[in-house]
Amino acid sequence: MYQGRSLQKRKWHAGLFCDHLGLLSRSTSFPELSAPVVPWLLLVLHLRRQSKHCRSEALRKQLKALLAAVEQSSQEVQRFREQLQEPPPAGKLLVLGPDATPLAKQRTQWLKRRAENERSKVEGELEQSKARKRRKAAKAAKALGLLRQDMQASRTAFPEAPEALIESSFRRLLASLDQEREQIRAAWARLSEERDQTTEELEKLRQDTEEWCYREKLKIDAEWQRLNKLSEDMSKMWTETEVIQINCSGHIFTIPKQTMCGIAGSVLAEMFSDTFIHEIPRDEEGRFFLDFNPQCFSVVVEYLRNRRLRADAPLPVVPVVQRRNMELLAEAWKLWPFLKPNRMNPLHGTSLHIATRPAADQPADGPEPATVEVVRATHPGWQVVGAEHPLPVSSASYFEVTVLSNPDARGGLAVGLCNHLPQGPETHSIRLQCCVLYNSNNGLLGDALGDHDVQPGLQLGEGERIGVRHDVISKSLQWFHNGTCIGTSTFLPETLEHWESIYPIFGLYVPGQAILVDFRAAPPRIE
């Protein structure tokens, strides 16, 4: 019973989430409001976790459908914003129609289902009450009929019966009627009590819902005030900023000139500054002409537009086929937001403890300080974790691991690469699909391992360092031990097409093991 009520309550909360997010999806700021970087809107992140760990399959599917609708609605609102010729009126929250986004449609359907359920519930209770009354009345009529039959039989059998006998029968009839009347009154009182209790519960639920909605409304109002102020600032910028047209390899972009200078220190900011903008070539119609990859340039333009709305705007999704070109473009133009440093995957799903600390011997690279990651094993058995981002595909890369402690160096500590992030049962084994690993006291292993001359049998004890350098041109791996190259390995030729993404991975087996991972370490010189 408790589990059923808890599941019903969770479904009700899921409906409230649909109502809340469906209303927000009608706002032009929904892509930013639904992003997990907004502190008070970590709701989407919690819904993703619940959709994975919820015990109810039906509720899990409902949450996944809700999250899919959030992503589709965010894309619909983004396309709607791109088609806007001028900013929406200040103070107007619900710009889009009630069925303009998938999430808004789900909200409308949920409200209709809720109203129908409430109406059917009330009608069912009324019908049950009428049926009980009919049964009581039929029972009383039946008893009265039987009593009348008895009296008629008595008169027939004793036509000259005294008045006392008739009076006694009449009194019994009145007593039976009074008894039936009291039973009906008791049943009616019980029904009234149940109705009052149900009404009280519904009223309490309504008050709780209204209080929750009021609190959320206050948050939305506060955020909307912030967006209004930002909109006013943007309006001033639009009135004061020159709007330019850019022809990037046949694709036309219309954007304020100041937006192109949004990333300080970048080549774009320098190109479109007042000092150098006159040096940019123009096409036949007088538009600025840039001979770059138009798909990558559109990603940069989308980020610059979002950056005008908020300084911590998330990066747009880069297609896999364009990731190498995007990295080359970001390095050439010094677009530091697209060159974020790598780190351990925070959603690894293992018992490993991961901590970040500053790198004392490395200077800061860009606006973010240099850091290193410390990974500690707390339970026995293989625990495998990967990096959050794959290695760059535009140039060679290097990362290094320092063993802080290893109670047993005869195995159980592995470092290497994989073409995907380990998930589910893969996090408890080093026999991963399409990977290459160096295991302590053993050597290289993995189903994607090709030719190699890497020295086997090295024990990775406390203080030992092992590094891996990925060469993009030769598609090979160079392995280093304590700064000395111990050999080179290649991938199996038949697996090369599967290495579009290359993630560093690390496996620990013995409790008490600890490693320090440095993704910014300088590669050793090869003599």
For each residue, the residues with C-beta under 8 A, 3 or more apart:
1: 4 5
2: 5 6
3: 6 7
4: 1 7 8
5: 1 2 8 9
6: 2 3 9 10
7: 3 4 10 11 56 59
8: 4 5 11 12
9: 5 6 12 13
10: 6 7 13 14 54 56 59
11: 7 8 14 15 59 62
12: 8 9 15 16
13: 9 10 16 17
14: 10 11 17 18 59 62 63 66
15: 11 12 18 19 110 114
16: 12 13 19 20 209 212
17: 13 14 20 21 43 47 66
18: 14 15 21 22 66 103 106 107 110
19: 15 16 22 23 107 110 111
20: 16 17 23 24 43 213 216
21: 17 18 24 25 34 43 66 70 73 103 107
22: 18 19 25 26 101 103 104 105 106 107 108 110
23: 19 20 26 94 104 107
24: 20 21 27 30 33 34 220
25: 21 22 30 34 70 73 74 77 96 101 103 104 107
26: 22 23 30 93 94 95 96 97 98 100 101 104
27: 24 30 33 77 93 94 95 96
28: 77 80 81 84 88 95 96
29: 32 33 227 309
30: 24 25 26 27 33 34 73 74 77 101
31: 34 35 74 77 78 81
32: 29 35 38 306 309 310 313
33: 24 27 29 30 38 41 223
34: 21 24 25 30 31 41 44 70 73 74
35: 31 32 38 41 44 314
36: 41 42 44 45
37: 312 314
38: 32 33 35 41 42 223
39: 42
40: 219 223
41: 33 34 35 36 38 44
42: 36 38 39 45 46
43: 17 20 21 46 47
44: 34 35 36 41 47 48 67 70
45: 36 42 48 49
46: 42 43 49 50
47: 17 43 44 50 51 63 66 67
48: 44 45 51 52 67
49: 45 46 52 53
50: 46 47 53 54 60 63
51: 47 48 54 60 63 64 67
52: 48 49 60
53: 49 50
54: 10 50 51 59 60 63
55:
56: 7 10 59 60
57: 60 61
58: 61 62
59: 7 10 11 14 54 56 62 63
60: 50 51 52 54 56 57 63 64
61: 57 58 64 65
62: 11 14 58 59 65 66
63: 14 47 50 51 54 59 60 66 67
64: 51 60 61 67 68
65: 61 62 68 69 106
66: 14 17 18 21 47 62 63 69 70 103 106
67: 44 47 48 51 63 64 70 71
68: 64 65 71 72
69: 65 66 72 73 101 102 103 106
70: 21 25 34 44 66 67 73 74 103
71: 67 68 74 75
72: 68 69 75 76 101 102 103
73: 21 25 30 34 69 70 76 77 101 102 103 104
74: 25 30 31 34 70 71 77 78
75: 71 72 78 79
76: 72 73 79 80 100 101 102
77: 25 27 28 30 31 73 74 80 81 96 101
78: 31 74 75 81 82
79: 75 76 82 83
80: 28 76 77 83 84 96 100
81: 28 31 77 78 84
82: 78 79
83: 79 80
84: 28 80 81 87 88
85:
86:
87: 84 231 234 235 238
88: 28 84 92 95
89: 92
90: 228 231 232
91: 228
92: 88 89 95
93: 26 27 220 224
94: 23 26 27
95: 26 27 28 88 92
96: 25 26 27 28 77 80 100 101 104
97: 26 100 104
98: 26 104 107 108
99: 104 105 108
100: 26 76 80 96 97 104
101: 22 25 26 30 69 72 73 76 77 96 104 105
102: 69 72 73 76 105 106
103: 18 21 22 25 66 69 70 72 73 106 107
104: 22 23 25 26 73 96 97 98 99 100 101 107 108
105: 22 99 101 102 108 109
106: 18 22 65 66 69 102 103 109 110
107: 18 19 21 22 23 25 98 103 104 110 111
108: 22 98 99 104 105 111 112
109: 105 106 112 113
110: 15 18 19 22 106 107 113 114
111: 19 107 108 114 115
112: 108 109 115 116
113: 109 110 116 117
114: 15 110 111 117 118
115: 111 112 118 119
116: 112 113 119 120
117: 113 114 120 121
118: 114 115 121 122
119: 115 116 122 123
120: 116 117 123 124
121: 117 118 124 125
122: 118 119 125 126
123: 119 120 126 127
124: 120 121 127 128
125: 121 122 128 129 195 198
126: 122 123 129 130
127: 123 124 130 131
128: 124 125 131 132
129: 125 126 132 133 191
130: 126 127 133 134
131: 127 128 134 135
132: 128 129 135 136 187 191
133: 129 130 136 137 184
134: 130 131 137 138
135: 131 132 138 139
136: 132 133 139 140 180 183 184 187
137: 133 134 140 141
138: 134 135 141 142
139: 135 136 142 143 180
140: 136 137 143 144 177 180 184
141: 137 138 144 145
142: 138 139 145 146
143: 139 140 146 147 176 180
144: 140 141 147 148 173 176 177
145: 141 142 148 149
146: 142 143 149 150
147: 143 144 150 151 169 172 173 176
148: 144 145 151 152
149: 145 146 152 153
150: 146 147 153 154 169
151: 147 148 154 155 166 169 173
152: 148 149 155 156
153: 149 150 156 157
154: 150 151 157 158 161 165 169
155: 151 152 158 159 161
156: 152 153 159
157: 153 154
158: 154 155 161 165
159: 155 156
160:
161: 154 155 158 165 166
162: 165 166
163: 166 167
164: 167 168
165: 154 158 161 162 168 169
166: 151 161 162 163 169 170
167: 163 164 170 171
168: 164 165 171 172
169: 147 150 151 154 165 166 172 173
170: 166 167 173 174
171: 167 168 174 175
172: 147 168 169 175 176
173: 144 147 151 169 170 176 177
174: 170 171 177 178
175: 171 172 178 179
176: 143 144 147 172 173 179 180
177: 140 144 173 174 180 181
178: 174 175 181 182
179: 175 176 182 183
180: 136 139 140 143 176 177 183 184
181: 177 178 184 185
182: 178 179 185 186
183: 136 179 180 186 187
184: 133 136 140 180 181 187 188
185: 181 182 188 189
186: 182 183 189 190
187: 132 136 183 184 190 191
188: 184 185 191 192
189: 185 186 192 193
190: 186 187 193 194
191: 129 132 187 188 194 195
192: 188 189 195 196
193: 189 190 196 197
194: 190 191 197 198
195: 125 191 192 198 199
196: 192 193 199 200
197: 193 194 200 201
198: 125 194 195 201 202
199: 195 196 202 203
200: 196 197 203 204
201: 197 198 204 205
202: 198 199 205 206
203: 199 200 206 207
204: 200 201 207 208
205: 201 202 208 209
206: 202 203 209 210
207: 203 204 210 211
208: 204 205 211 212
209: 16 205 206 212 213
210: 206 207 213 214
211: 207 208 214 215
212: 16 208 209 215 216
213: 20 209 210 216 217
214: 210 211 217 218
215: 211 212 218 219
216: 20 212 213 219 220
217: 213 214 220 221
218: 214 215 221 222
219: 40 215 216 222 223
220: 24 93 216 217 223 224
221: 217 218 224 225
222: 218 219 225 226
223: 33 38 40 219 220 226 227
224: 93 220 221 227 228
225: 221 222 228 229
226: 222 223 229 230
227: 29 223 224 230 231
228: 90 91 224 225 231 232
229: 225 226 232 233
230: 226 227 233 234 309 310
231: 87 90 227 228 234 235
232: 90 228 229 235 236
233: 229 230 236 237
234: 87 230 231 237 238 308 309
235: 87 231 232 238 239
236: 232 233 239 240
237: 233 234 240 241 256 258 308
238: 87 234 235 241 256
239: 235 236
240: 236 237
241: 237 238 256 257 258 259
242: 256 257 258
243: 254 255 256 257
244: 254 255 256 257 260 272 287 288
245: 252 253 254 287 288
246: 252 253 254 255 287 288 289 290
247: 250 251 252 283 285 287 288 289 290
248: 251 253 289 290 291 292 294 297 298
249: 290 291 292 293 294 297
250: 247 294
251: 247 248 294 297 298
252: 245 246 247 287
253: 245 246 248 297 298 301
254: 243 244 245 246
255: 243 244 246 259 260 301 304 305
256: 237 238 241 242 243 244 259 260
257: 241 242 243 244 260 261 272 277
258: 237 241 242 261 262
259: 241 255 256 262 304 305 307 308
260: 244 255 256 257 268 269 271 272 304
261: 257 258 268 269 272 273
262: 258 259 269 304 307 308
263: 266 268 269 304 307 334 335 336 337
264: 269
265: 269 334 336
266: 263 269 270 333 334 335 336
267: 270 271 332 333 334
268: 260 261 263 271 272 300 333 335
269: 260 261 262 263 264 265 266 272 273
270: 266 267 273 275 276
271: 260 267 268 276 277 280
272: 244 257 260 261 268 269 276 277 280
273: 261 269 270 276 277
274: 277
275: 270
276: 270 271 272 273 279 280
277: 257 271 272 273 274 280
278:
279: 276
280: 271 272 276 277 288 289 290
281: 288 289
282: 286 287 288 289
283: 247 286 287 289
284:
285: 247
286: 282 283
287: 244 245 246 247 252 282 283
288: 244 245 246 247 280 281 282
289: 246 247 248 280 281 282 283
290: 246 247 248 249 280 297
291: 248 249
292: 248 249 296 297 329
293: 249 296 297 322 325 329
294: 248 249 250 251 297 298
295: 298 299 319 322 325
296: 292 293 299 300 318 322 325 326 329
297: 248 249 251 253 290 292 293 294 300 301 329
298: 248 251 253 294 295 301 302
299: 295 296 302 303 316 318 322 326
300: 268 296 297 303 304 329 333 335 338
301: 253 255 297 298 304 305
302: 298 299 305 306 316
303: 299 300 306 307 313 315 316 337 338
304: 255 259 260 262 263 300 301 307 308
305: 255 259 301 302 308 309
306: 32 302 303 309 310 313 314 316
307: 259 262 263 303 304 310 311 313
308: 234 237 259 262 304 305
309: 29 32 230 234 305 306 313
310: 32 230 306 307 313
311: 307
312: 37
313: 32 303 306 307 309 310
314: 35 37 306
315: 303 318 337 338 340
316: 299 302 303 306
317:
318: 296 299 315 322 323 326
319: 295 322 323
320: 323 500 501
321:
322: 293 295 296 299 318 319 325 326
323: 318 319 320 326 327 393
324: 327 328 393 394
325: 293 295 296 322 328 329
326: 296 299 318 322 323 329 330 338
327: 323 324 330 331 338 339 392 393 394 395
328: 324 325 331 332 394
329: 292 293 296 297 300 325 326 332 333 335
330: 326 327 333 334 335 338 339
331: 327 328 334 339 394 395
332: 267 328 329
333: 266 267 268 300 329 330
334: 263 265 266 267 330 331
335: 263 266 268 300 329 330 338 339
336: 263 265 266 339 366 367
337: 263 303 315 340
338: 300 303 315 326 327 330 335
339: 327 330 331 335 336 366
340: 315 337 368 389
341: 365 368 370 371 519 520
342: 387 388 389 391 399 504 519
343: 346 356 371 373 387 388 389 519
344: 348 354 373 375 385 386 387 388 517
345: 348 385 386 387 388 421
346: 343 354 388
347:
348: 344 345 352 354 385 386 427
349: 423 424 427
350: 383 384 385 427 428
351: 377 378 379 383
352: 348 375 376 377 378 383 385 508
353: 375 376 378
354: 344 346 348 373 374 375 376 385
355: 373 374 376
356: 343 371 372 373 374
357: 371 372 374
358: 369 370 371 372
359: 362 369 370 371 372 518 520
360:
361:
362: 359 365 370 518 520 521
363: 370
364: 367 368 369 370
365: 341 362 368 370 520
366: 336 339
367: 336 364
368: 340 341 364 365
369: 358 359 364
370: 341 358 359 362 363 364 365 520
371: 341 343 356 357 358 359
372: 356 357 358 359 516 517 518
373: 343 344 354 355 356 516 517 518 519
374: 354 355 356 357 404 514 515 516 517
375: 344 352 353 354 385 506 508 514 515 516 517
376: 352 353 354 355 508 512 513 514
377: 351 352 383 508 509 510 511 512 513 514
378: 351 352 353 511
379: 351 383 511
380: 509 510 511
381: 428 509
382: 412 427 428 429 430 507 508 509
383: 350 351 352 377 379 427 428 507 508 509
384: 350 414 422 426 427 428 429 430 432 505 506 507
385: 344 345 348 350 352 354 375 422 427 505 506 507
386: 344 345 348 418 421 422 503 504 505 506
387: 342 343 344 345 390 399 503 504 505 519
388: 342 343 344 345 346
389: 340 342 343 503
390: 387 393 501 502 503
391: 342 397 417 470 502 503 504
392: 327 395 397
393: 323 324 327 390 472 502
394: 324 327 328 331 472
395: 327 331 392 472
396: 469 470 471 472 473 523
397: 391 392 469 470
398: 467 468 469 470 521 522 523
399: 342 387 467 468 504 517 518 519 521
400: 465 466 467 468 480 517 518 521
401: 415 465 466 467 506 515 516 517 518
402: 463 464 465 515 516 518
403: 406 413 460 461 462 463 464 465 466 513 514 515
404: 374 462 514 515 516
405: 462 512 513 514
406: 403 409 413 440 460 461 462 510 513 514
407: 510 511 512 513
408: 411 412 510
409: 406 413 440 441 459 460 461
410: 440 441 459
411: 408 439 440 441 442 509
412: 382 408 439 440 508 509 510 513
413: 403 406 409 439 440 460 507 508 509 510 513 515
414: 384 430 437 438 439 440 506 507
415: 401 437 438 460 466 468 504 505 506 507
416: 435 436 437 438 446 468 504 505
417: 391 435 436 437 468 470 477 502 503 504 505
418: 386 421 422 432 434 435 436 502 503 505
419: 434 435 448 498 499 500 501 502 503
420: 423 433 434 501 503
421: 345 386 418 503 505
422: 384 385 386 418 426 427 432 505
423: 349 420 426 427
424: 349 427
425: 428 429
426: 384 422 423 429 432 433
427: 348 349 350 382 383 384 385 422 423 424
428: 350 381 382 383 384 425
429: 382 384 425 426 432
430: 382 384 414 435 437 439 445 507
431:
432: 384 418 422 426 429 435 437 446 505
433: 420 426 447
434: 418 419 420 447 448 495 498 499
435: 416 417 418 419 430 432 446 447 448 505
436: 416 417 418 444 445 446 448 449 477 489 491
437: 414 415 416 417 430 432 444 445 446 505 507
438: 414 415 416 443 444 445 454 458 466 479
439: 411 412 413 414 430 442 443 445 507
440: 406 409 410 411 412 413 414 458 459 460
441: 409 410 411 457 458 459 460
442: 411 439 445 456 457
443: 438 439 454 455 456 457 458
444: 436 437 438 449 452 454 456 479 489
445: 430 436 437 438 439 442 449
446: 416 432 435 436 437 449
447: 433 434 435 492 495
448: 419 434 435 436 491 492 495 498 499
449: 436 444 445 446 452 489 491 492
450: 489 490 491 492 493
451: 489 490
452: 444 449 487 488 489 490
453: 487 488 489
454: 438 443 444 479 486 487 488 489
455: 443 458 481 486 487
456: 442 443 444
457: 441 442 443
458: 438 440 441 443 455 464 466 481 486
459: 409 410 440 441 464
460: 403 406 409 413 415 440 441 464 466
461: 403 406 409 464
462: 403 404 405 406
463: 402 403
464: 402 403 458 459 460 461 481 482
465: 400 401 402 403 480 481 482 483
466: 400 401 403 415 438 458 460 479 480 481
467: 398 399 400 401 479 480 481 483 521 523 524
468: 398 399 400 415 416 417 477 478 479 480 504
469: 396 397 398 477 478 480 523
470: 391 396 397 398 417 476 477 502
471: 396 474 475 476 477 478
472: 393 394 395 396 475
473: 396
474: 471 490
475: 471 472 490 491 496 499
476: 470 471 488 489 490 491
477: 417 436 468 469 470 471 488 489 490
478: 468 469 471 485 487 488 526
479: 438 444 454 466 467 468 485 486 487 488 489
480: 400 465 466 467 468 469 483 484 485 486 523 524
481: 455 458 464 465 466 467 484 486
482: 464 465
483: 465 467 480 524
484: 480 481 524
485: 478 479 480 488 524 526
486: 454 455 458 479 480 481
487: 452 453 454 455 478 479
488: 452 453 454 476 477 478 479 485
489: 436 444 449 450 451 452 453 454 476 477 479
490: 450 451 452 474 475 476 477
491: 436 448 449 450 475 476 495 496 499
492: 447 448 449 450 495 496
493: 450 496
494:
495: 434 447 448 491 492 498 499
496: 475 491 492 493 499
497:
498: 419 434 448 495
499: 419 434 448 475 491 495 496 502
500: 320 419
501: 320 390 419 420
502: 390 391 393 417 418 419 470 499
503: 386 387 389 390 391 417 418 419 420 421
504: 342 386 387 391 399 415 416 417 468 517 519
505: 384 385 386 387 415 416 417 418 421 422 432 435 437
506: 375 384 385 386 401 414 415 515 517
507: 382 383 384 385 413 414 415 430 437 439
508: 352 375 376 377 382 383 412 413 513 515
509: 377 380 381 382 383 411 412 413 513
510: 377 380 406 407 408 412 413 513
511: 377 378 379 380 407
512: 376 377 405 407
513: 376 377 403 405 406 407 412 413 508 509 510
514: 374 375 376 377 403 404 405 406
515: 374 375 401 402 403 404 413 506 508
516: 372 373 374 375 401 402 404
517: 344 372 373 374 375 399 400 401 504 506
518: 359 362 372 373 399 400 401 402 521
519: 341 342 343 373 387 399 504
520: 341 359 362 365 370
521: 362 398 399 400 467 518
522: 398
523: 396 398 467 469 480
524: 467 480 483 484 485
525:
526: 478 485
527:
